[in-house]
């Protein structure tokens, strides 16, 4: 061995040396990071590894033999260097695939070297991954390694999931079971100080020590033992955070040297996580192809079949064993010309994808038609190495076409015409009708159907819709055109309806039959109905006009009474004109400051004291007097004027609260409704902050009320706005709870303080068991999430007693007081007494 070789071994015996060999043992390259300063890697290139390490000649020869068989090889050698020192070196040989050939990676390291220990650990871990061991088992080994080598008292590893959670994988040391089994959310703003949340979110290591204010709270969640220092390291793969590793110290903080060593460990750990994900993705890809419903097979460049999936076996009748080694010509039906196949081969041999319908012959002789797609696969040199062929059985696709045709025209639940098909049939009926004929259109909308879905489930809701569709069929003549337009809305077109009296009779008959009791399991359901009727030709001469007219009549029924019908009339047109006039008057009202606020008290049941007020806007019309919000708010929202009105309400309500406080009112909150349009304002948070600051009102005394539908219009933006409001101390209440979205995940996602039970569940709760149970469920849900629950619409003592028994926190309604002008509030407050 020459001087340079000795220097290479002697000066660097405490570090791993990494060589790249050809398949005969000649050195092709040396990792320069493993060489001492001044060494020249080129001095080793071209030599046999056994020339550099003569004592390892037998080891090298045996390794080359193993590599030829595709196996790795590890061996310890007692090596005596030129200084006479004897060291036990570990030689690790690993085959590396290079196109169709292979090279050899060889690492030489001291057995007792800490770097060697780390290399050995990760080599073993990599083999575990390749052998299919679970990430949980591998993570357990990782945790135990960290405990042993990095002075940690406890450690845990988790993966960062796409659903916002940090999935716990394994731990070592003292970790609370409740922490292991609980859900950790890396996108939870409420736990932003936790190092593992910071690491998962930012991609940077994050730590807490015993001087941090959050240490005790976070430490108690994780461990029963005292933790004085905790560090979370992000585990990255290809620029993305895929997991976290957190270590704890219970006696003293980690030294910079330990942190640096762990960071080196993490860099290698990232490789393992990447390999696990790659293995997982490869498994999914293999499963997807293997179990695809389409027949898939692969041939080499000469067209010899190499592999096929189970669908190919099922479609063609040939087993994989029978098919491999043959060409797809075994499937030829004899019905295609030579020119057809010539065109196919010319296309794919030029590297183009080819697709066409092909008639093949099953193994048993039967013919079948497929859509065949052949894709050439190119190697690194750009030459075709394989072909991938996909067969889509057109028998199934043609069946699907018929299914699509059905979906295009019929509602799949009820079998009735869908909206578009109904409009087509109605247009045809209008075209066939003479000017002397009449044709009636009925629009039918079910009342509070969402409540049925929410309480009994969608399966029960579907049964009710199916039963309603049957009742409609039995209520009208055979020539009627019937449709489920969408959701819980139905339509009926009745050609030759004769007189309006007869049409009215059908309208009433529909309501009577639909509203009769429907039995769903043990439940008796009474379905309410709103109905609108239009008549051809006086109400419209096209399908669209008749539907629009019937819809306007339906809206009239909605504001009139349940289980009622209305005919379209000239008066309805006048109502539309009235809306236009009211919009103009609203603009004038804003300019002339014609709005006033009335205030309804909110009372705590347990202490029987007023705890807050809700500000409710009224319009003091100069001619019509006091206009309630239900008359003008919808028009204000449709016209966009609600933003200006809402800004005024917010400012006036907060100003009035300051005045009452100055007059001696105790600490009471002020609730203000935010409309959907207000909620979308970019500066809503800063505007609210400014109003509170100008009136010197503590932020927690303001409560903003929003509906479920407003929150879910743009969940991401809602999260941003509500989080900012919560951060500055403003309280948040969900109004009309239970009437909107059936998914309750937003309650966990958004920083909500209160739920308001909608008055529709309260008005009949003293006589309706279902309403009583719904209210109870909402109260229990709110309390389980740490929220206060307020019930609006309380008008009777019986309702108050039920809510008290159910544990409701706050009530609001006419039983306490109707909304009153600001001038009457202080007197009411001083003399208030609640009677249970």
C-alpha positions in Angstrom: 0.0 0.0 0.0 1.5 3.4 -0.9 1.9 6.4 1.3 -1.3 8.1 0.1 -3.4 5.0 0.9 -2.0 4.8 4.4 -2.7 8.5 4.9 -6.2 8.0 3.7 -6.8 5.2 6.2 -4.9 6.5 9.2 -6.1 10.1 9.1 -9.7 9.3 8.6 -10.3 6.0 10.4 -13.1 7.6 12.5 -15.2 8.4 9.5 -17.0 6.3 7.0 -15.3 5.9 3.6 -17.7 5.5 0.6 -16.5 4.0 -2.7 -18.3 3.3 -5.9 -17.1 0.1 -7.6 -17.8 -1.6 -10.9 -18.9 -5.2 -10.9 -15.3 -6.5 -10.9 -14.3 -4.5 -7.8 -12.5 -1.6 -9.4 -13.0 1.8 -7.8 -14.9 4.2 -10.1 -15.3 7.1 -7.6 -14.7 8.1 -4.0 -17.0 10.3 -1.9 -14.8 13.3 -1.3 -16.6 14.1 1.9 -15.1 10.9 3.4 -11.5 12.0 2.6 -9.2 14.1 4.8 -8.1 17.5 3.6 -5.4 17.2 1.0 -6.4 13.8 -0.3 -7.0 13.4 -4.0 -9.9 11.1 -4.8 -8.5 10.4 -8.3 -5.5 8.6 -6.8 -7.9 5.7 -5.9 -9.9 5.6 -9.2 -9.0 2.5 -11.3 -7.5 0.5 -8.4 -9.0 -2.7 -7.0 -10.6 -2.2 -3.6 -8.5 -5.1 -2.4 -5.4 -3.2 -3.4 -6.4 -0.4 -0.9 -7.4 -2.9 1.8 -5.2 -6.0 1.2 -6.5 -7.7 4.4 -10.0 -7.5 3.0 -9.2 -9.5 -0.2 -11.3 -12.5 0.7 -14.1 -10.3 2.0 -14.2 -8.3 -1.3 -14.2 -11.5 -3.5 -17.0 -13.0 -1.5 -19.0 -9.7 -1.7 -18.6 -9.6 -5.5 -20.0 -13.1 -5.7 -23.0 -12.2 -3.6 -23.6 -9.0 -5.6 -23.9 -11.0 -8.8 -26.8 -12.8 -7.2 -28.5 -9.5 -6.3 -27.7 -9.7 -2.6 -26.1 -7.1 -0.3 -23.1 -8.2 1.8 -21.7 -7.0 5.2 -18.6 -8.3 6.9 -16.2 -7.2 9.8 -12.5 -7.4 9.1 -9.6 -7.0 11.6 -7.5 -4.6 9.7 -3.9 -3.6 10.5 -2.8 -0.3 9.1 0.7 1.0 8.3 1.2 2.3 11.8 0.5 -1.1 13.3 -2.9 -0.2 14.7 -5.5 -2.9 14.5 -9.1 -1.8 14.0 -12.2 -3.7 13.3 -13.7 -2.3 10.1 -17.2 -3.0 8.7 -17.4 -3.5 5.0 -21.0 -3.0 3.6 -21.6 -3.8 -0.1 -24.9 -2.8 -1.8 -25.8 -3.3 -5.5 -27.0 -0.2 -7.2 -29.1 -0.6 -10.4 -27.9 1.4 -13.4 -30.2 0.9 -16.4 -29.8 -2.8 -17.2 -26.5 -3.1 -15.4 -25.4 -2.5 -11.8 -22.6 -0.9 -9.8 -21.6 -1.4 -6.2 -21.7 1.0 -3.3 -19.2 0.1 -0.6 -18.9 1.8 2.8 -16.0 1.1 5.1 -16.2 2.2 8.7 -15.0 1.4 12.2 -17.3 -0.9 14.1 -17.3 1.3 17.2 -17.6 4.6 15.4 -20.7 6.6 16.2 -21.1 7.5 12.5 -20.9 3.8 11.7 -23.6 3.1 14.3 -25.8 5.7 12.6 -25.1 4.3 9.1 -25.8 0.8 10.3 -29.1 1.9 11.9 -30.3 3.7 8.8 -29.2 0.8 6.5 -31.2 -1.5 8.7 -34.2 0.9 8.6 -34.0 1.2 4.8 -34.1 -2.6 4.5 -37.1 -2.7 6.8 -38.9 -0.3 4.6 -38.1 -2.3 1.5 -39.2 -5.5 3.3 -42.6 -4.0 3.9 -42.3 -3.2 7.6 -44.9 -0.7 8.9 -43.9 2.9 9.4 -45.1 2.5 13.0 -42.5 -0.2 13.7 -39.7 1.7 12.0 -40.7 4.9 13.9 -40.6 2.9 17.2 -37.0 1.9 16.4 -36.2 5.5 15.5 -37.5 6.7 18.9 -35.5 4.1 20.8 -32.3 5.1 18.9 -32.8 8.8 19.7 -33.3 7.9 23.4 -30.1 5.9 23.5 -27.9 8.3 21.5 -29.1 11.9 22.1 -29.6 12.4 25.9 -33.4 12.6 25.5 -35.8 11.7 28.3 -38.7 11.0 25.9 -39.3 11.3 22.1 -42.2 10.8 19.7 -42.6 10.7 15.9 -45.6 11.7 13.9 -46.5 12.2 10.2 -48.2 15.3 8.9 -51.5 14.4 7.2 -53.4 16.3 4.5 -56.5 16.5 6.7 -54.8 18.9 9.0 -53.8 16.4 11.7 -50.4 15.2 13.0 -50.8 11.4 13.0 -49.0 9.9 16.0 -46.7 7.0 14.9 -44.5 5.9 17.9 -42.8 7.1 21.1 -40.2 6.2 23.6 -40.0 7.4 27.2 -42.8 8.9 29.3 -45.6 10.0 27.0 -49.2 10.4 28.1 -51.6 7.9 26.7 -54.2 10.6 26.2 -51.8 12.6 24.1 -51.0 9.5 22.0 -54.7 8.7 21.4 -55.8 12.3 20.9 -56.0 14.3 17.8 -53.2 16.8 17.1 -54.0 19.5 14.5 -51.1 21.3 12.9 -53.5 23.9 11.3 -55.1 24.7 14.7 -54.4 28.4 15.5 -55.4 27.7 19.1 -52.3 25.5 19.7 -49.9 27.7 17.7 -47.3 27.8 20.6 -46.8 24.1 20.6 -43.4 23.3 19.0 -44.8 20.4 16.9 -47.4 22.7 15.4 -44.8 25.3 14.5 -42.5 22.7 13.0 -45.2 21.1 10.9 -46.5 24.5 9.7 -43.2 26.4 9.2 -40.8 23.7 8.3 -38.3 25.0 10.9 -37.2 23.5 14.1 -39.1 24.9 17.1 -38.5 24.7 20.8 -39.8 25.6 24.3 -37.8 25.8 27.5 -38.9 25.9 31.1 -39.0 29.7 31.0 -41.7 29.8 28.4 -45.2 30.6 29.6 -46.7 27.8 27.5 -44.3 25.1 28.7 -46.4 23.8 31.6 -49.6 23.7 29.6 -48.0 21.9 26.6 -45.7 19.7 28.8 -48.7 18.4 30.9 -50.5 17.3 27.7 -47.5 15.3 26.5 -45.9 13.8 29.6 -46.5 13.0 33.3 -42.8 13.9 33.9 -41.4 17.4 34.2 -40.0 18.6 30.9 -37.5 21.5 30.9 -36.8 21.6 27.2 -38.6 20.3 24.1 -37.6 20.6 20.5 -39.6 19.6 17.4 -37.8 19.0 14.1 -39.6 19.0 10.8 -39.1 15.9 8.7 -39.0 17.0 5.1 -39.2 15.3 1.7 -38.7 17.1 -1.6 -39.4 20.4 0.0 -42.5 19.4 1.9 -42.9 18.8 5.6 -44.1 15.1 5.9 -43.7 14.6 9.7 -42.2 15.8 13.0 -39.8 14.4 15.5 -40.0 15.9 19.0 -37.5 15.2 21.8 -37.7 16.2 25.5 -35.2 16.8 28.2 -36.2 16.5 31.9 -32.9 17.7 33.6 -31.1 20.2 31.4 -31.4 21.8 28.0 -29.9 20.2 24.9 -26.4 21.3 24.0 -25.8 22.8 20.5 -23.7 19.7 19.7 -26.7 17.4 20.5 -29.0 19.6 18.4 -26.6 19.5 15.5 -26.3 15.7 15.7 -30.1 15.4 15.8 -30.4 17.6 12.7 -27.9 15.3 10.9 -30.1 12.4 12.1 -33.2 14.2 10.8 -31.7 14.7 7.4 -31.2 11.0 7.0 -34.7 10.3 8.6 -36.2 12.3 5.7 -34.9 9.7 3.3 -36.7 7.0 5.2 -40.0 8.9 5.1 -39.6 9.6 1.4 -38.9 5.9 0.8 -42.0 5.0 2.9 -44.1 7.3 0.8 -42.6 6.1 -2.4 -43.3 2.5 -1.4 -46.9 3.5 -0.5 -47.4 5.3 -3.8 -45.9 2.4 -5.7 -48.2 0.0 -3.9 -51.2 2.2 -4.7 -50.1 2.4 -8.3 -49.7 -1.4 -8.5 -53.0 -1.9 -6.9 -54.8 0.5 -9.2 -53.4 -1.1 -12.3 -53.8 -4.7 -11.0 -57.4 -4.1 -9.9 -58.5 -1.7 -12.7 -61.8 -2.6 -14.2 -60.2 -2.1 -17.6 -58.1 -4.9 -19.1 -54.5 -3.8 -19.1 -51.5 -5.7 -20.5 -47.8 -4.9 -21.3 -45.8 -6.2 -24.2 -42.1 -5.8 -25.1 -41.0 -3.8 -28.2 -41.6 -6.9 -30.3 -45.2 -7.3 -29.0 -44.6 -10.3 -26.8 -46.9 -10.1 -23.8 -45.0 -9.7 -20.5 -47.8 -9.0 -17.9 -51.6 -8.6 -17.7 -54.1 -7.8 -15.0 -57.0 -9.8 -13.7 -59.5 -7.8 -15.9 -57.6 -8.9 -19.0 -58.0 -12.5 -17.9 -61.7 -12.1 -17.3 -62.4 -10.2 -20.5 -60.3 -12.4 -22.8 -60.7 -15.7 -21.1 -56.9 -16.3 -21.1 -55.1 -16.8 -17.8 -51.8 -14.9 -17.3 -49.9 -18.1 -17.5 -51.4 -18.8 -20.9 -51.0 -15.3 -22.2 -47.4 -14.5 -21.2 -44.9 -15.2 -24.0 -47.6 -14.9 -26.7 -48.6 -11.9 -28.8 -52.0 -10.1 -28.8 -52.7 -11.6 -32.2 -54.3 -14.5 -30.3 -57.2 -12.2 -29.7 -57.8 -11.4 -33.4 -61.4 -11.9 -34.5 -60.6 -12.1 -38.2 -63.1 -9.2 -38.8 -60.5 -6.5 -39.3 -58.5 -6.0 -42.5 -54.7 -6.2 -42.8 -54.8 -2.5 -43.6 -56.4 -1.8 -40.2 -53.6 -3.5 -38.3 -50.9 -2.0 -40.6 -52.2 1.5 -39.7 -52.1 0.6 -36.0 -48.6 -0.8 -36.1 -47.3 2.2 -38.2 -48.7 4.6 -35.5 -47.4 2.9 -32.4 -44.0 2.1 -33.9 -43.6 5.8 -34.7 -44.1 6.5 -30.9 -47.7 7.7 -31.2 -50.6 6.7 -29.0 -53.3 4.7 -31.0 -56.9 4.4 -30.0 -59.8 2.8 -31.9 -62.6 0.2 -31.5 -61.5 -3.4 -32.0 -63.5 -6.5 -32.2 -61.7 -9.3 -30.4 -62.4 -13.0 -29.9 -62.7 -14.6 -26.5 -60.9 -17.8 -25.7 -64.2 -19.6 -26.0 -64.8 -18.1 -29.5 -67.3 -15.4 -28.6 -66.8 -11.9 -30.0 -66.6 -8.8 -27.9 -65.9 -5.2 -28.7 -63.4 -3.0 -26.9 -62.0 0.5 -27.2 -58.3 -0.2 -27.5 -55.6 2.3 -26.5 -52.0 1.4 -27.1 -49.3 3.6 -25.6 -45.6 3.2 -26.5 -43.1 3.4 -23.6 -39.7 5.0 -24.4 -36.4 4.2 -22.6 -33.8 6.9 -21.7 -32.3 6.7 -25.2 -35.8 7.5 -26.7 -36.3 4.0 -28.1 -39.5 2.0 -27.7 -39.0 -0.6 -24.9 -42.6 -1.6 -24.2 -46.2 -1.1 -25.2 -49.1 -0.6 -22.6 -52.5 -1.6 -24.0 -55.8 -0.8 -22.3 -59.1 -2.5 -23.3 -62.3 -0.8 -22.3 -65.2 -3.2 -22.7 -67.8 -1.2 -24.7 -70.6 -3.4 -23.5 -70.3 -1.6 -20.2 -69.9 1.8 -21.7 -72.9 1.4 -23.9 -74.9 0.4 -20.8 -73.5 3.6 -19.2 -74.7 5.7 -22.1 -78.2 4.4 -21.6 -77.8 5.2 -17.9 -76.6 8.7 -18.7 -79.6 9.2 -21.0 -81.8 8.2 -18.1 -80.0 10.6 -15.8 -80.4 13.4 -18.3 -84.2 13.1 -18.3 -85.4 11.5 -15.0 -84.9 11.9 -11.3 -83.3 8.7 -10.1 -85.0 8.7 -6.6 -88.6 9.2 -7.7 -88.5 8.2 -11.4 -90.2 11.5 -12.2 -89.0 13.9 -15.0 -86.2 16.1 -14.0 -86.3 19.9 -14.4 -84.9 20.1 -18.0 -87.0 17.3 -19.2 -90.1 18.8 -17.6 -89.5 22.1 -19.4 -89.2 20.2 -22.7 -92.5 18.3 -22.1 -94.2 21.5 -20.9 -93.0 23.4 -24.0 -94.4 20.6 -26.2 -97.7 20.7 -24.4 -98.0 24.4 -24.9 -97.2 24.0 -28.6 -100.0 21.5 -28.9 -102.5 23.6 -27.0 -104.9 25.9 -28.8 -105.6 29.4 -27.5 -108.9 28.1 -26.2 -107.3 25.4 -24.1 -106.0 26.1 -20.6 -103.0 24.5 -19.0 -102.2 24.7 -15.3 -98.8 24.6 -13.8 -98.4 23.7 -10.1 -95.2 24.3 -8.1 -95.0 22.4 -4.8 -92.4 23.1 -2.1 -92.2 21.1 1.1 -91.9 22.9 4.4 -88.8 22.6 6.7 -87.6 19.5 4.8 -84.0 20.1 5.9 -85.1 19.6 9.5 -86.4 16.1 8.6 -83.0 15.3 7.0 -81.1 16.7 10.0 -83.2 14.8 12.6 -84.0 11.5 10.9 -81.2 11.3 8.3 -81.1 11.5 4.5 -82.4 7.9 4.1 -85.6 8.9 5.8 -85.8 12.1 3.8 -85.5 10.0 0.6 -88.4 7.8 1.7 -90.5 10.9 2.3 -89.7 12.3 -1.1 -90.5 9.0 -2.8 -93.9 8.8 -0.9 -94.7 12.5 -1.8 -94.0 11.7 -5.5 -96.4 8.8 -5.4 -99.1 10.9 -3.7 -98.7 13.5 -6.4 -99.2 10.9 -9.1 -102.4 9.7 -7.4 -103.8 13.2 -7.1 -103.8 14.3 -10.7 -105.1 12.8 -14.0 -103.0 10.4 -16.1 -102.2 13.0 -18.7 -100.4 15.2 -16.1 -96.7 16.0 -16.6 -95.0 15.5 -13.2 -91.4 16.5 -12.2 -89.1 16.6 -9.2 -87.5 19.9 -10.1 -84.8 19.8 -7.4 -84.4 19.1 -3.7 -87.9 19.1 -2.2 -89.6 21.0 -5.0 -92.0 19.3 -7.4 -93.9 20.6 -10.4 -97.1 19.4 -12.2 -98.4 20.5 -15.6 -102.0 19.7 -16.3 -103.1 20.0 -19.9 -106.7 20.9 -20.6 -107.3 22.0 -17.0 -110.7 23.4 -18.0 -111.8 25.9 -15.3 -110.0 27.8 -12.6 -112.4 26.1 -10.1 -111.2 22.7 -11.3 -107.6 23.8 -11.1 -108.2 25.1 -7.6 -109.7 21.7 -6.7 -106.6 19.9 -7.9 -104.4 22.3 -6.0 -106.3 21.7 -2.8 -106.4 18.0 -3.4 -102.6 17.9 -3.8 -102.1 19.7 -0.5 -104.6 17.3 1.3 -102.9 14.2 0.0 -99.3 15.3 0.5 -99.9 16.6 4.1 -101.5 13.3 5.3 -99.3 11.5 7.8 -96.3 9.7 6.4 -94.9 6.8 8.4 -91.1 6.3 8.4 -90.3 3.4 10.6 -91.7 4.3 14.0 -92.0 8.0 13.2 -95.2 9.8 12.1 -94.2 12.7 9.8 -96.5 15.5 8.9 -95.1 17.2 5.8 -96.2 20.8 5.2 -96.6 22.2 1.7 -96.5 25.6 -0.1 -98.0 25.7 -3.5 -98.1 28.2 -6.4 -100.3 27.9 -9.5 -100.1 29.6 -12.9 -102.4 29.2 -15.9 -101.8 29.2 -19.7 -102.3 31.4 -21.6 -103.1 34.4 -19.4 -100.0 34.0 -17.1 -97.5 33.2 -19.8 -97.1 31.5 -23.2 -93.8 29.8 -22.7 -92.6 27.1 -20.2 -90.2 29.6 -18.6 -92.9 32.2 -18.1 -95.4 29.8 -16.6 -92.7 28.4 -14.2 -91.7 31.9 -13.1 -95.3 32.9 -12.6 -96.0 29.8 -10.5 -92.9 30.4 -8.5 -94.0 34.0 -7.7 -97.3 32.5 -6.5 -95.5 30.0 -4.4 -93.5 32.7 -2.7 -96.8 34.4 -1.9 -97.9 31.1 -0.2 -94.7 31.0 1.8 -95.4 34.4 3.4 -99.1 33.7 3.7 -99.7 30.5 5.6 -98.5 26.8 5.7 -100.4 24.3 3.5 -101.8 27.0 1.3 -101.9 27.7 -2.5 -102.0 30.9 -4.4 -102.7 31.6 -8.1 -100.5 34.0 -10.0 -102.2 37.3 -10.3 -101.7 40.9 -11.5 -101.3 41.8 -7.8 -98.1 39.7 -7.7 -96.7 41.8 -10.5 -97.6 44.8 -8.5 -95.7 43.4 -5.5 -92.6 43.2 -7.7 -93.1 46.8 -8.7 -93.5 47.6 -5.0 -90.1 46.1 -4.3 -88.5 48.4 -6.9 -90.1 51.4 -5.2 -89.0 50.2 -1.7 -85.4 50.0 -2.9 -85.5 53.6 -4.0 -87.0 54.6 -0.6 -84.3 52.6 1.2 -81.7 54.6 -0.5 -83.4 57.8 0.7 -83.8 56.3 4.2 -80.0 55.8 4.4 -79.4 59.3 3.3 -82.0 60.8 5.7 -81.0 58.5 8.7 -84.5 57.0 9.1 -83.4 53.9 10.9 -83.7 53.2 14.6 -82.6 50.4 16.9 -84.8 48.4 19.3 -83.1 46.2 21.9 -84.2 42.8 23.2 -82.8 41.6 26.5 -80.9 38.3 26.9 -81.3 36.7 30.3 -79.2 34.1 32.1 -81.5 31.4 33.4 -79.4 30.4 36.4 -79.0 33.9 37.8 -82.2 35.4 36.3 -80.2 38.5 35.3 -79.9 40.4 32.1 -76.5 39.5 30.6 -76.8 41.1 27.2 -78.9 42.9 24.5 -79.5 42.2 20.9 -79.7 45.2 18.6 -82.6 44.9 16.1 -83.0 47.5 13.3 -86.3 49.1 12.4 -87.1 51.6 9.6 -88.9 54.7 10.8 -90.7 55.5 7.5 -91.9 59.1 7.3 -95.3 57.9 5.9 -95.7 54.2 6.7 -94.4 54.4 10.3 -92.3 51.7 11.8 -91.3 49.1 9.2 -90.1 45.7 10.6 -86.9 44.2 9.2 -88.6 41.3 7.5 -90.2 43.8 5.1 -87.0 45.6 4.0 -83.9 43.5 4.9 -84.3 41.1 2.0 -84.6 44.0 -0.4 -81.6 45.7 1.2 -79.6 42.4 0.8 -80.6 42.0 -2.8 -79.7 45.6 -3.7 -76.4 45.6 -1.7 -77.6 48.4 0.6 -77.3 46.1 3.6 -73.6 47.1 4.0 -74.4 50.7 4.7 -77.3 49.8 7.0 -75.2 47.2 8.8 -72.3 49.7 9.4 -74.8 52.1 10.9 -76.3 49.4 13.2 -72.8 48.4 14.4 -71.8 52.0 15.3 -75.1 53.0 16.9 -75.4 49.8 19.0 -71.9 50.2 20.4 -72.4 53.9 21.0 -75.6 53.1 22.9 -73.9 50.5 25.0 -71.4 53.1 26.1 -74.2 55.4 27.1 -75.9 52.8 29.2 -72.6 51.8 31.0 -72.1 55.5 31.8 -75.6 55.5 33.3 -74.8 52.6 35.6 -75.7 49.5 33.7 -73.7 46.5 34.8 -71.5 44.5 32.4 -73.8 43.4 29.6 -72.9 42.4 26.1 -74.3 43.8 22.8 -75.2 41.4 20.0 -75.2 42.7 16.5 -76.1 40.7 13.4 -73.6 40.6 10.5 -75.1 39.9 7.0 -73.4 37.8 4.4 -72.5 40.9 2.4 -71.0 42.6 5.5 -69.0 39.5 6.3 -67.4 39.6 2.9 -66.0 43.2 3.5 -62.2 43.2 3.4 -61.9 45.7 6.3 -64.7 44.3 8.5 -62.3 43.5 11.4 -60.6 46.8 11.4 -63.9 48.6 11.1 -65.2 46.8 14.2 -62.0 47.5 16.1 -62.4 51.2 15.2 -66.0 51.4 16.5 -65.0 49.8 19.8 -62.1 52.0 20.3 -64.0 55.2 19.5 -66.6 54.3 22.2 -64.1 52.9 24.7 -65.9 49.6 24.8 -64.0 46.4 25.9 -63.9 44.0 23.0 -65.5 41.1 24.8 -68.7 43.1 25.3 -69.4 42.9 21.6 -70.9 39.8 20.2 -71.3 39.4 16.4 -74.1 37.0 15.2 -73.7 35.2 11.9 -75.7 32.4 10.4 -74.4 28.9 9.4 -74.9 29.7 5.7 -72.9 32.9 5.9 -70.0 31.0 7.5 -70.0 28.2 4.9 -70.2 30.4 1.8 -66.4 30.8 1.9 -65.1 28.6 4.8 -61.5 29.7 4.3 -62.3 33.4 4.4 -64.6 32.8 7.3 -61.8 31.1 9.2 -59.5 34.1 8.6 -62.1 36.7 9.7 -63.5 34.8 12.7 -60.0 34.0 13.9 -59.0 37.7 13.7 -62.2 38.7 15.6 -61.6 36.1 18.2 -58.0 37.2 18.6 -59.1 40.8 19.4 -61.6 39.5 22.0 -64.9 39.9 20.1 -67.3 37.1 20.9 -68.9 35.1 18.0 -72.4 33.6 18.0 -74.0 31.2 15.4 -77.6 32.4 14.8 -80.5 30.2 13.8 -78.4 27.1 14.6 -79.9 23.9 13.3 -81.5 25.3 10.2 -78.5 25.4 7.9 -75.6 23.0 7.2 -76.0 19.4 8.5 -72.2 19.1 8.7 -71.0 20.4 12.1 -67.3 20.3 11.4 -67.2 24.1 11.3 -68.0 24.3 15.0 -64.7 22.7 15.7 -62.9 24.6 13.0 -64.1 28.1 13.8 -63.6 30.0 17.2 -67.3 30.1 18.1 -68.5 31.2 21.6 -72.2 30.7 21.5 -75.0 28.8 19.6 -78.4 30.3 19.3 -81.2 27.7 19.0 -83.5 28.8 16.2 -87.0 29.9 17.3 -88.6 27.2 15.0 -87.4 24.5 17.5 -88.7 26.5 20.5 -92.2 27.7 19.5 -93.8 24.2 19.8 -91.3 22.5 22.1 -93.8 22.4 24.9 -96.2 20.4 22.8 -93.9 18.8 20.2 -91.5 16.1 21.6 -89.3 16.2 18.4 -88.7 19.9 18.9 -88.0 19.4 22.6 -85.4 16.7 21.7 -83.8 18.8 19.0 -83.3 21.7 21.4 -81.9 19.3 24.0 -79.4 17.8 21.5 -78.2 21.3 20.5 -77.7 22.3 24.1 -75.7 19.1 24.8 -73.7 19.6 21.6 -72.9 23.2 22.5 -71.8 22.3 26.1 -69.7 19.4 24.9 -67.7 21.9 22.7 -67.4 24.4 25.6 -69.9 26.8 24.1 -72.7 28.8 25.7 -76.2 28.1 24.3 -78.9 30.8 24.0 -82.5 30.1 22.9 -84.4 32.7 21.0 -88.2 32.9 20.5 -89.1 32.0 24.1 -92.7 33.1 24.5 -94.2 30.9 27.2 -93.3 29.9 30.7 -93.5 26.3 29.8 -90.8 26.7 27.2 -88.6 28.5 29.7 -89.0 25.7 32.2 -88.1 23.0 29.6 -85.0 25.0 28.6 -84.0 25.4 32.2 -84.3 21.7 32.8 -82.2 21.0 29.7 -79.4 23.2 30.9 -79.8 26.1 28.4 -77.7 29.1 29.5 -79.5 32.1 28.2 -83.0 32.9 26.9 -84.4 35.6 24.7 -87.9 36.2 23.5 -91.3 37.8 24.2 -91.7 36.0 27.5 -88.8 38.1 28.7 -89.6 41.2 26.6 -90.3 42.2 23.1 -87.6 44.5 21.5 -87.9 47.9 23.1 -86.6 51.4 22.1 -83.3 52.6 23.6 -85.1 55.2 25.8 -87.0 52.4 27.7 -84.0 50.2 28.3 -82.6 51.6 31.6 -85.9 51.5 33.3 -86.6 48.0 32.2 -83.1 46.9 33.3 -83.5 48.4 36.8 -87.0 46.8 37.3 -86.4 43.5 35.6 -87.4 40.3 37.3 -87.6 36.8 35.7 -90.4 34.4 36.7 -89.6 30.7 36.3 
